[in-house]
Amino acid sequence: MIRLISRWQNSAGERVRIALNLKGIAYRYVPVSSLEPGDYRRLNPQGLLPALEIGGRIVPQSSAILAYIEETYPDPSLLPNDPLLRAEARGFAAHIAAEMHALTVQRIRHFLRDELSGGEAEVTRWVLHWLSLGFTALEETLTQREIQSPFCFGEHPGWADLHLIPQMSNARRLGHDLTPYPLLLAVEQRCVALEAFRSARPEAQPDFPKTVRG
Ligand SMILES: N[C@@H](CCC(=O)N[C@@H](CS)C(=O)NCC(=O)O)C(=O)O
């Protein structure tokens, strides 16, 4: 069985959990905290979460994992049939992964704070700047769609949606107001009603800390 090494609060891992759930692929969730210290970096020299382990081999990076899943389990597809729409869905997702998440993730915030001596206000300004630019572009993209649909790029949730939902949770946690993005909020409302998204949430993971659980 394939193993997903992740952590409850690992939004790139949440993308993969949603994809596996949407496709109905059985997998074993391995919290990184269950590994011996140092073992994860030996398995995945990049050291970032998540990684997919298949037959003892490791695939790092959620984008590569998602592509592998889509290629090896094509049904149901996470991408639209039309090649142009498919490219648009990938472009939407790449904006989240590369232009929003990558610039605001914890290790970047900590580097700004600890290595560049950014104060709390500067770090918050950095984060909110990139999130605001990103979400504004995503909302505009949905506004401009030729055909409006319940999910980002169609009648079913897919590639774009599974990137969007964890990023919206991140944004809330980081203090970004999402009310200016009604179309994104509407997509989120539809997604979170689905079991594939619910069971991928941080609080549904076995390593979700009891103290946070309350
Ligand atoms: N581009 C990577 C991003 C991975 C990433 O930044 N993961 C963060 C958490 S979302 C991480 O591993 N942080 C260190 C940790 O959680 O220990 C991907 O898409 O997989």
The ligand as an SDF file (V2000), in Angstrom:
LIG
                    3D

 20 19  0  0  0  0  0  0  0  0999 V2000
    6.5880   22.7610   -2.5790 N   0  0  0  0  0  0  0  0  0  0  0  0
    6.3850   21.7940   -1.5180 C   0  0  0  0  0  0  0  0  0  0  0  0
    6.0440   22.5600   -0.2710 C   0  0  0  0  0  0  0  0  0  0  0  0
    6.2150   21.7020    0.9130 C   0  0  0  0  0  0  0  0  0  0  0  0
    6.2120   22.5310    2.1810 C   0  0  0  0  0  0  0  0  0  0  0  0
    6.5470   23.7180    2.2120 O   0  0  0  0  0  0  0  0  0  0  0  0
    5.8360   21.8630    3.2370 N   0  0  0  0  0  0  0  0  0  0  0  0
    5.9170   22.5020    4.5150 C   0  0  0  0  0  0  0  0  0  0  0  0
    4.5940   22.4330    5.2450 C   0  0  0  0  0  0  0  0  0  0  0  0
    3.1960   22.8430    4.2710 S   0  0  0  0  0  0  0  0  0  0  0  0
    6.9340   21.7790    5.3450 C   0  0  0  0  0  0  0  0  0  0  0  0
    7.3640   20.6740    5.0000 O   0  0  0  0  0  0  0  0  0  0  0  0
    7.3260   22.3280    6.4590 N   0  0  0  0  0  0  0  0  0  0  0  0
    8.2100   21.6640    7.3680 C   0  0  0  0  0  0  0  0  0  0  0  0
    7.4540   20.8400    8.3490 C   0  0  0  0  0  0  0  0  0  0  0  0
    6.2160   20.9050    8.3940 O   0  0  0  0  0  0  0  0  0  0  0  0
    8.1400   20.1070    9.0840 O   0  0  0  0  0  0  0  0  0  0  0  0
    5.2450   20.8240   -1.8930 C   0  0  0  0  0  0  0  0  0  0  0  0
    4.3500   21.2430   -2.6340 O   0  0  0  0  0  0  0  0  0  0  0  0
    5.2710   19.6720   -1.4600 O   0  0  0  0  0  0  0  0  0  0  0  0
  1  2  1  0
  2  3  1  0
  2 18  1  0
  3  4  1  0
  4  5  1  0
  5  6  2  0
  5  7  1  0
  7  8  1  0
  8  9  1  0
  8 11  1  0
  9 10  1  0
 11 12  2  0
 11 13  1  0
 13 14  1  0
 14 15  1  0
 15 16  2  0
 15 17  1  0
 18 19  2  0
 18 20  1  0
M  END
$$$$
